């Protein structure tokens, strides 16, 4: 069991798209059987967090995920959990 962290603050203003970064971290978690990914879209206006949630809600992504938790103490943080057999 491990954990990955993706901080979107660093990517937000760079050319690499947010979708690419999200795809990469999900693929890495699946390849390495990592059960938890922490995604930090930040607080801001909430638009980036909505974008992340929309991305995670796509059928081909959603099928790979066990569950998503929003951090109750930190609005700008999400946890994505994977379950392996």
Secondary structure, DSSP 8 states (H G I E B T S, - for coil): --EEEEETTTTTTSSS-HHHHHHHHHHHHHHTT--EEEEE--STTSHHHHHHHHHHTSHHHHTT-SEEEE-SS-TT-EEEE----
